[in-house]
Amino acid sequence: MKRLQLLGKSKYFSLISGPTKEEEEKPRPDVESPLLGANHSNSSESLLLDDTSSLMCLPQKVLLLILRNLDFNTLVTLCQVNSTFYNLITNEFLFQNIILGSKLSLLKFNALIHSEFHTSNITSHSGDHARHTQSKLQNARFLVRSIEFKNPQSQDSLLKYSKFYSKNDQNSVIAGSYKLDSYDKNLSKVKNIKTHDDVPTITSDRIKQLDKFESNYFHYTYIELMLDIIDYLPNLTKVVLSEVEPNFKIPLWYSVFNDGSRDFFKKIIKGQQSITNEDLRTFLISKNFVKEYESKYYSLPRLKILEIKANSKRQRSSNRQRHHQKLLLRPNLFCCFGIINELKLENMMIDTESLDTPMEFLPLFLKNENTELYSLQSPITSLTLNSCDVVPGNGILRLFHSYFKMVKNLSLLKINSKFDLLLCSCFPSLTNLTIDCNSKCFTNEQVVNESYYFQQRNHNADDDFDDCNSMTETLFEAPSDSKITTPPPTSSVVLSLNLNYISKTTGNDDSNNPSPNNNKKPAVLTPAQLQTFQRQRIPEFHSFYHYYKLLWERIPNQNISINVINIPFTNVYPSSPLSFWEHLVRTMVSDNETDENANDADDQETLIGYEAESERAGSPVPSAVPNLATAMDPELNTHHSYYWNNSVKRCMRDSLIKLRDRTLEYRDLDVEEFLQNVNLEKFFNNFQDPENFKDVPNINLWCFLRNLSKFKAVKIRMLRHFSSCTPRTRYDWELLLKPVLRVNVPIEVRDKDGFVLYSYGQE
């Protein structure tokens, strides 16, 4: 394979020929259009170009911004308007991003770039303007910045280098290879094609020469064509493999370490394993081997961005075989591209074998830990995981830590599992972190019925029931006790849970932080609560944040800038613990001073839009779930002692003490006496009352922003465009981001299009 080519004058031809002597003698206007016929006068052309209101009068930078918003077909159409548009579009757009969808397209494009095709004017010019326009002609292969290979194939390469491949049978066609017929058979049909006198012709000689270039590469396999194209594009910065099937595999024959030596072929033929990172800690390596490997490593080609997208259409057909159909990441997928700076993976699966370190096939950085100890690290400095699955277990986190030691930029997009946030602690050199808050693992969380929080009554086996009682039991569900078995999803409990007053698993001691006495998760939302938040258009991320708050807190934040993307702030406002408890105290005092019935369920349903869960489809009958508003009535004297009540009271007591010390209004407040004289159970545990859980998203938002304030810098990108975002002034943004601004952390907010909505400080 040819590597980067030297710059120089092409010895081949250009597909568009230059002007002939007769054409140079003819007077022509400054700019001509191929769409103009011979009957068009020069006056009409001059009027077209002299119009001050046309696009041609705009500065080139402004014109480029306009053209970037057009699709490919529109750009091709504009190329036919005049030579100015043709030069601008061909040099700036048409060859920037190349997409090749089949092996035949690879063959034709490979022949095109090897023929040293130059972008040229579709009309001839003369004089100073001709010399000016000819200076803009560029070689097409120097214009390519990004290339995409759709649905790459590897069957022909696997068959070509298999043991069944016969070298003697030169005329056989390898599977997947194309042996194109020559164009000589159709040359009699091809005549000089001429549309207008001012449009260049396409002759049969050029078709012959193009066919000659294609015939030189028809025996190449798909991967060989792909690598030959990459090697012949000197300014290429990005390679994309899209719609990759699970059975795609790049043979190790195409490794960049393949120097054509017999030893390299023997390793592959005999199936010998390469030296790995574990071998470096077991065996002693000579200095000559290290020098030889380093000389090979630093002479390898470099690629800025490699993106691999697995075919997701086929994977969605069967959810049961999802893990078996996903493309597994293997070292041979990028062993042929050289040293990669940025790796982007989409819809792929990563396991322990994905992080193998075969240093004789895959370019890996050999780092000298000390005088005699070496370690292998991936040269990747930027990693993007888009909808990827990480198979847990078998020390996968430890392998991530040793393999991606050089990664500085990490992006987690469309996260499938919330536990993937633990990967953030596996990159010791991490400085920039991007997390997609609109991932399904953050918005599609579990909800439970109200019966989840109650214990069903169990009748003793010795009790005697007649046939009527037995029939009644089969027709109706067994009634539940009014005693709650796990911390309910109320604002008080969620706040205590977020501030670690209540433990989700095990506590420090039974008195201060008791552990739950069952396997039920605390503060899980009910369908009625979730529907209430959805009616208010509150984002699910803020409603469910207390589910995964502990995982967010485990993300490392020292000297790390975080970029939070696809997050909305619709109808939410951060509620601090002091403001929440102060509002709750005012509510308690007003309820004691007035005789109004604050527990009227019908009025609350009308004002807040809350419906009983029994009205939802599939919910239990009313007799199966007790009414907490009635069960917690002080006149009935049916209060229960819950193990989490003391934790919530401690959270409230600590906040009231801070509130008393900071404000004059509550200076005379006796906190202990207040907690003893006020009935707190209905505020702590009555999760059926919308007044007791309406502040859950606001509390979660405050905790989320407080966690962001620990990072070095914060960047937020909204979920929607500017026109769909809630209009906010700078003062509104400061109120919303107050938990972050209190610690003087640089913060920047942009909409989905990148327009800056708010900015404070500098990183």
VENMOGI-V700734 format. One record per residue. N is the residue number from 0. RES is the residue in one letter. PSI is psi in whole degrees, -180 to 180 (* if undefined). D_CENTER is the distance of its C-alpha to the mean C-alpha in Angstrom with 1 decimal. Layout:
# VENMOGI-V700734
N,RES,PSI,D_CENTER  N,RES,PSI,D_CENTER
This chain:
# VENMOGI-V700734
0,M,139,34.3  1,K,139,34.8  2,R,-156,32.7  3,L,132,32.3  4,Q,152,35.3  5,L,143,37.8  6,L,142,37.9  7,G,176,41.2  8,K,138,43.0  9,S,137,42.3  10,K,1,45.2  11,Y,-164,44.0  12,F,168,44.2  13,S,139,42.2  14,L,-26,41.5  15,I,117,42.8  16,S,161,46.3  17,G,176,47.9  18,P,146,50.8  19,T,173,54.2  20,K,-39,57.4  21,E,-37,58.5  22,E,-31,55.3  23,E,-30,55.4  24,E,-23,58.9  25,K,135,57.9  26,P,134,56.9  27,R,155,53.5  28,P,170,51.5  29,D,-45,48.9  30,V,129,46.0  31,E,157,46.4  32,S,135,44.4  33,P,-16,44.5  34,L,-13,44.6  35,L,129,47.9  36,G,-178,51.0  37,A,-23,54.3  38,N,-5,55.8  39,H,137,53.5  40,S,162,55.4  41,N,-26,54.4  42,S,-39,54.8  43,S,-35,52.0  44,E,-40,49.7  45,S,-36,50.7  46,L,-35,50.1  47,L,-35,46.6  48,L,-23,45.8  49,D,-1,47.9  50,D,119,46.2  51,T,-15,44.9  52,S,3,42.5  53,S,167,40.6  54,L,-24,37.2  55,M,-20,39.1  56,C,-9,40.4  57,L,153,37.1  58,P,154,35.9  59,Q,-36,33.7  60,K,-42,30.8  61,V,-39,31.0  62,L,-36,31.4  63,L,-38,28.3  64,L,-36,26.2  65,I,-43,27.8  66,L,-26,27.3  67,R,-21,23.6  68,N,1,23.3  69,L,153,25.2  70,D,176,24.1  71,F,-43,25.4  72,N,-37,28.5  73,T,-37,29.6  74,L,-39,29.4  75,V,-38,31.5  76,T,-39,34.0  77,L,-25,34.3  78,C,-24,35.2  79,Q,0,38.4  80,V,-57,39.5  81,N,174,40.9  82,S,-29,40.6  83,T,-47,38.9  84,F,-39,35.9  85,Y,-48,36.0  86,N,-43,35.8  87,L,-43,33.1  88,I,-42,30.8  89,T,-36,31.4  90,N,-23,31.0  91,E,-21,28.0  92,F,-51,25.9  93,L,-36,27.2  94,F,7,26.7  95,Q,-50,23.7  96,N,114,21.1  97,I,135,22.8  98,I,122,21.7  99,L,118,24.0  100,G,-9,24.1  101,S,170,27.1  102,K,-31,29.3  103,L,-38,31.9  104,S,-34,29.7  105,L,-41,29.0  106,L,-44,32.7  107,K,-41,33.6  108,F,-35,31.0  109,N,-40,32.2  110,A,-34,35.8  111,L,-47,34.9  112,I,-30,33.6  113,H,-19,36.4  114,S,4,38.9  115,E,49,37.8  116,F,134,37.2  117,H,142,37.4  118,T,132,36.4  119,S,165,39.7  120,N,149,41.4  121,I,-5,42.4  122,T,162,45.7  123,S,153,48.3  124,H,168,49.2  125,S,163,52.1  126,G,-159,53.2  127,D,-37,51.0  128,H,-33,48.2  129,A,-44,48.1  130,R,-34,47.7  131,H,-42,45.0  132,T,-35,42.9  133,Q,-26,43.5  134,S,-15,42.1  135,K,-7,38.7  136,L,135,38.6  137,Q,153,35.8  138,N,132,35.1  139,A,-34,32.2  140,R,-18,30.7  141,F,-11,30.4  142,L,-16,28.3  143,V,126,25.4  144,R,-32,22.3  145,S,142,19.7  146,I,138,20.5  147,E,131,18.8  148,F,110,20.5  149,K,133,20.0  150,N,62,21.0  151,P,149,22.6  152,Q,148,25.7  153,S,1,27.3  154,Q,-40,30.4  155,D,-36,32.7  156,S,-40,31.9  157,L,-38,32.3  158,L,-34,35.6  159,K,-37,36.9  160,Y,19,36.7  161,S,171,37.7  162,K,-13,41.2  163,F,-1,42.3  164,Y,129,41.9  165,S,121,45.3  166,K,-22,45.9  167,N,-31,49.2  168,D,83,47.9  169,Q,-23,46.7  170,N,-11,47.0  171,S,147,44.7  172,V,122,41.4  173,I,147,38.5  174,A,126,36.1  175,G,-8,33.6  176,S,157,35.6  177,Y,130,37.2  178,K,98,40.8  179,L,140,41.2  180,D,150,44.7  181,S,158,46.2  182,Y,3,46.6  183,D,-30,50.3  184,K,-29,51.1  185,N,8,49.9  186,L,-28,51.3  187,S,-27,54.3  188,K,-21,52.2  189,V,117,50.3  190,K,173,52.4  191,N,114,51.7  192,I,123,49.3  193,K,119,50.2  194,T,-50,48.8  195,H,170,50.6  196,D,-29,52.8  197,D,4,50.2  198,V,132,47.3  199,P,157,47.2  200,T,158,48.1  201,I,109,46.3  202,T,164,48.9  203,S,-26,49.3  204,D,-39,49.4  205,R,-36,45.8  206,I,-38,44.8  207,K,-44,46.8  208,Q,-39,45.1  209,L,-38,41.6  210,D,-33,42.7  211,K,-41,44.0  212,F,-38,40.6  213,E,-37,38.9  214,S,-21,41.7  215,N,-19,41.0  216,Y,11,37.6  217,F,-26,38.1  218,H,-1,38.6  219,Y,145,35.2  220,T,174,32.6  221,Y,-46,29.1  222,I,-36,27.7  223,E,-40,30.7  224,L,-42,30.2  225,M,-46,26.5  226,L,-35,27.5  227,D,-37,30.5  228,I,-44,28.5  229,I,-40,26.1  230,D,-26,29.2  231,Y,9,30.9  232,L,95,28.3  233,P,-28,29.0  234,N,16,26.5  235,L,131,23.5  236,T,-17,20.4  237,K,133,17.5  238,V,130,17.8  239,V,128,15.6  240,L,106,16.6  241,S,157,15.4  242,E,45,16.7  243,V,128,17.8  244,E,156,20.2  245,P,-25,20.5  246,N,7,23.9  247,F,137,22.9  248,K,134,24.3  249,I,117,25.4  250,P,151,28.9  251,L,-9,29.7  252,W,-30,32.3  253,Y,15,29.8  254,S,147,28.9  255,V,-16,29.3  256,F,0,31.9  257,N,100,34.1  258,D,8,37.1  259,G,6,39.3  260,S,160,41.4  261,R,-32,43.1  262,D,-38,41.6  263,F,-41,38.0  264,F,-36,39.1  265,K,-37,41.0  266,K,-38,38.0  267,I,-42,36.1  268,I,-44,39.1  269,K,-5,40.3  270,G,30,36.8  271,Q,141,37.1  272,Q,148,34.3  273,S,165,33.1  274,I,132,33.4  275,T,-178,30.6  276,N,-33,29.8  277,E,-33,32.1  278,D,-30,34.9  279,L,-25,34.9  280,R,-7,35.8  281,T,-42,38.5  282,F,157,40.3  283,L,128,41.7  284,I,135,40.4  285,S,158,42.7  286,K,-31,42.1  287,N,-39,42.9  288,F,-39,40.0  289,V,-44,37.7  290,K,-40,39.0  291,E,-40,38.7  292,Y,-41,35.1  293,E,-37,34.2  294,S,-40,36.0  295,K,-41,34.1  296,Y,-46,30.7  297,Y,-9,31.3  298,S,0,32.6  299,L,154,29.6  300,P,157,27.6  301,R,143,24.3  302,L,130,21.1  303,K,-49,18.7  304,I,131,15.4  305,L,125,15.1  306,E,127,12.3  307,I,120,13.0  308,K,117,11.9  309,A,156,13.9  310,N,112,15.9  311,S,-16,14.6  312,K,-41,17.7  313,R,-29,20.0  314,Q,-30,18.1  315,R,-8,18.2  316,S,-31,22.0  317,S,114,22.9  318,N,-26,21.1  319,R,-35,23.8  320,Q,29,23.1  321,R,-47,19.3  322,H,-28,19.3  323,H,-27,22.0  324,Q,-18,20.5  325,K,148,17.1  326,L,125,17.1  327,L,135,18.1  328,L,125,17.1  329,R,151,20.5  330,P,-27,21.9  331,N,-10,23.6  332,L,-25,20.5  333,F,27,20.4  334,C,-13,24.0  335,C,2,25.2  336,F,-2,23.0  337,G,-151,24.6  338,I,121,23.1  339,I,132,19.3  340,N,-41,17.9  341,E,129,14.2  342,L,128,12.5  343,K,124,9.2  344,L,139,9.2  345,E,130,8.1  346,N,43,10.2  347,M,166,12.4  348,M,136,14.6  349,I,125,15.7  350,D,-169,19.2  351,T,-34,22.0  352,E,-20,23.1  353,S,-23,19.8  354,L,25,20.7  355,D,156,24.3  356,T,66,25.9  357,P,93,28.3  358,M,-17,29.4  359,E,-7,31.8  360,F,-33,29.2  361,L,131,25.9  362,P,114,25.9  363,L,146,25.6  364,F,126,26.7  365,L,108,30.0  366,K,137,30.4  367,N,103,33.8  368,E,-43,33.6  369,N,-160,37.3  370,T,-31,40.3  371,E,-10,40.1  372,L,130,36.7  373,Y,157,33.7  374,S,150,30.1  375,L,132,27.4  376,Q,150,24.0  377,S,139,21.2  378,P,2,21.3  379,I,130,17.5  380,T,-12,16.9  381,S,128,13.1  382,L,133,10.6  383,T,124,6.9  384,L,110,6.2  385,N,109,4.1  386,S,43,6.8  387,C,150,9.2  388,D,133,12.5  389,V,118,14.6  390,V,118,18.3  391,P,164,20.1  392,G,174,23.5  393,N,32,25.6  394,G,36,24.6  395,I,-36,20.9  396,L,-37,20.2  397,R,-38,23.2  398,L,-37,22.1  399,F,-42,18.7  400,H,-40,20.8  401,S,-27,23.3  402,Y,-42,21.1  403,F,49,18.4  404,K,-21,21.0  405,M,1,20.3  406,V,125,16.6  407,K,-28,16.5  408,N,123,12.9  409,L,132,10.2  410,S,123,6.5  411,L,107,5.3  412,L,141,2.3  413,K,58,5.1  414,I,131,7.5  415,N,-32,10.6  416,S,134,13.1  417,K,-20,13.8  418,F,-8,15.7  419,D,-15,12.7  420,L,-22,13.2  421,L,-18,16.3  422,L,-22,14.6  423,C,-26,14.5  424,S,4,18.3  425,C,11,18.3  426,F,98,17.8  427,P,-24,21.1  428,S,16,20.4  429,L,131,17.2  430,T,-25,17.6  431,N,128,14.3  432,L,134,11.7  433,T,129,8.5  434,I,133,7.7  435,D,109,6.4  436,C,-5,10.0  437,N,18,9.9  438,S,155,8.8  439,K,-28,11.9  440,C,-17,13.1  441,F,-20,13.8  442,T,-22,15.3  443,N,69,17.1  444,E,171,19.4  445,Q,139,22.9  446,V,154,25.9  447,V,156,29.5  448,N,163,32.9  449,E,-27,35.4  450,S,-14,37.6  451,Y,-30,35.0  452,Y,-2,36.6  453,F,158,40.1  454,Q,129,42.3  455,Q,144,44.3  456,R,129,48.0  457,N,119,49.4  458,H,144,53.0  459,N,148,55.3  460,A,-23,56.4  461,D,-10,60.1  462,D,142,60.0  463,D,127,62.1  464,F,138,60.8  465,D,-179,62.7  466,D,-33,61.4  467,C,-43,60.7  468,N,-38,58.5  469,S,-40,56.6  470,M,-36,56.1  471,T,-38,54.8  472,E,-34,52.2  473,T,-24,50.9  474,L,-31,50.6  475,F,150,48.8  476,E,151,46.1  477,A,134,47.4  478,P,154,47.3  479,S,153,45.2  480,D,154,46.3  481,S,-4,45.4  482,K,131,44.3  483,I,139,40.5  484,T,-16,39.3  485,T,155,36.0  486,P,124,34.7  487,P,165,34.0  488,P,69,31.1  489,T,165,33.0  490,S,-39,32.1  491,S,-44,34.6  492,V,-42,33.3  493,V,-41,29.6  494,L,-44,30.5  495,S,-34,32.6  496,L,-41,29.9  497,N,-30,27.4  498,L,12,30.1  499,N,24,30.9  500,Y,-27,34.3  501,I,134,33.5  502,S,144,32.0  503,K,-27,29.7  504,T,-78,31.1  505,T,147,34.1  506,G,169,35.9  507,N,-41,37.9  508,D,165,41.1  509,D,-23,42.4  510,S,-45,43.7  511,N,-46,40.9  512,N,77,37.7  513,P,154,38.7  514,S,152,36.7  515,P,147,36.3  516,N,14,39.1  517,N,-178,37.1  518,N,9,33.8  519,K,141,32.5  520,K,140,29.4  521,P,152,30.4  522,A,43,29.4  523,V,130,27.6  524,L,153,27.5  525,T,161,29.7  526,P,-35,29.0  527,A,-40,31.5  528,Q,-43,29.8  529,L,-40,26.3  530,Q,-33,28.0  531,T,-44,29.7  532,F,-37,26.5  533,Q,-34,25.1  534,R,-32,28.3  535,Q,5,27.9  536,R,36,24.3  537,I,130,23.0  538,P,143,19.2  539,E,-27,18.7  540,F,-42,16.6  541,H,-26,19.8  542,S,-32,22.0  543,F,7,20.4  544,Y,-34,19.6  545,H,-12,22.8  546,Y,-42,21.6  547,Y,25,19.1  548,K,-39,20.6  549,L,-33,21.9  550,L,-38,18.6  551,W,-34,17.4  552,E,-20,20.7  553,R,-4,20.4  554,I,129,17.6  555,P,142,19.6  556,N,-6,20.2  557,Q,121,23.0  558,N,34,22.5  559,I,131,18.7  560,S,131,17.0  561,I,141,14.2  562,N,107,11.8  563,V,119,11.2  564,I,158,9.3  565,N,50,10.1  566,I,128,13.2  567,P,160,16.6  568,F,42,20.1  569,T,124,22.2  570,N,33,25.6  571,V,151,24.9  572,Y,131,26.7  573,P,127,26.7  574,S,113,29.8  575,S,162,31.1  576,P,-39,33.3  577,L,-44,36.4  578,S,-37,35.9  579,F,-48,35.1  580,W,-32,38.2  581,E,-42,40.3  582,H,-37,39.6  583,L,-37,40.3  584,V,-42,43.6  585,R,-38,44.7  586,T,-41,44.0  587,M,-42,46.1  588,V,-42,48.9  589,S,-33,49.0  590,D,-33,49.1  591,N,-30,52.1  592,E,-19,54.0  593,T,160,53.8  594,D,13,55.0  595,E,145,52.3  596,N,98,50.6  597,A,-6,47.0  598,N,20,46.1  599,D,110,46.9  600,A,-33,44.1  601,D,-41,45.0  602,D,-38,44.7  603,Q,-37,41.4  604,E,-34,40.0  605,T,-39,41.4  606,L,-40,40.0  607,I,-16,36.5  608,G,25,35.9  609,Y,136,35.7  610,E,148,37.1  611,A,148,38.4  612,E,-20,36.4  613,S,-20,39.4  614,E,-12,38.8  615,R,152,35.4  616,A,136,35.5  617,G,7,35.7  618,S,159,36.6  619,P,163,39.8  620,V,158,43.1  621,P,-29,44.2  622,S,-19,46.7  623,A,-24,44.1  624,V,122,42.2  625,P,158,44.5  626,N,112,44.4  627,L,-28,43.5  628,A,-35,45.1  629,T,-39,48.4  630,A,-28,48.1  631,M,17,47.4  632,D,129,50.3  633,P,-28,52.4  634,E,-24,55.6  635,L,-20,54.8  636,N,48,54.4  637,T,39,51.8  638,H,148,49.4  639,H,151,47.5  640,S,120,46.5  641,Y,150,42.9  642,Y,-17,41.7  643,W,-6,38.9  644,N,-41,41.3  645,N,-35,42.4  646,S,-42,38.9  647,V,-39,38.2  648,K,-38,41.6  649,R,-40,40.9  650,C,-42,37.7  651,M,-41,39.7  652,R,-45,42.6  653,D,-39,40.6  654,S,-39,39.1  655,L,-33,42.5  656,I,-43,44.2  657,K,-39,41.7  658,L,-37,42.3  659,R,-36,46.1  660,D,-23,46.0  661,R,-26,44.0  662,T,147,45.7  663,L,-26,49.4  664,E,-34,49.1  665,Y,23,48.4  666,R,-34,50.6  667,D,10,53.3  668,L,125,50.9  669,D,103,51.9  670,V,-46,48.6  671,E,-42,50.3  672,E,-36,52.7  673,F,-41,50.1  674,L,-27,48.1  675,Q,-31,51.2  676,N,-11,52.6  677,V,137,49.5  678,N,110,48.2  679,L,-10,44.6  680,E,-40,43.9  681,K,-25,43.1  682,F,-29,40.6  683,F,-39,38.9  684,N,-12,38.9  685,N,84,39.5  686,F,-5,36.0  687,Q,-15,37.5  688,D,119,38.4  689,P,-26,35.7  690,E,-22,37.0  691,N,-9,36.1  692,F,3,32.4  693,K,-22,31.5  694,D,7,30.3  695,V,-48,27.8  696,P,-36,24.7  697,N,-39,26.4  698,I,-41,27.1  699,N,-38,23.5  700,L,-41,22.4  701,W,-44,25.0  702,C,-36,24.0  703,F,-45,20.3  704,L,-35,21.4  705,R,-34,24.0  706,N,-36,21.4  707,L,-27,19.5  708,S,-11,22.9  709,K,-13,23.1  710,F,167,20.6  711,K,-42,21.8  712,A,153,20.1  713,V,130,17.8  714,K,131,15.6  715,I,130,14.6  716,R,124,13.0  717,M,163,14.4  718,L,-30,13.1  719,R,172,16.0  720,H,170,18.0  721,F,-38,21.0  722,S,-24,23.5  723,S,-8,21.9  724,C,155,21.4  725,T,124,24.4  726,P,126,26.8  727,R,140,27.3  728,T,175,29.6  729,R,-35,29.2  730,Y,-38,31.4  731,D,-40,29.2  732,W,-36,26.1  733,E,-35,28.2  734,L,-38,29.3  735,L,-40,25.8  736,L,22,24.5  737,K,-40,27.8  738,P,-28,26.7  739,V,-37,24.6  740,L,-18,27.3  741,R,-22,30.0  742,V,11,28.9  743,N,47,28.5  744,V,130,24.9  745,P,132,23.6  746,I,145,21.2  747,E,134,19.7  748,V,128,18.5  749,R,156,17.2  750,D,-174,16.6  751,K,-29,13.9  752,D,-3,15.9  753,G,5,16.3  754,F,131,19.8  755,V,122,21.0  756,L,-33,22.3  757,Y,144,23.4  758,S,138,23.8  759,Y,129,25.9  760,G,173,26.8  761,Q,143,25.7  762,E,*,23.6
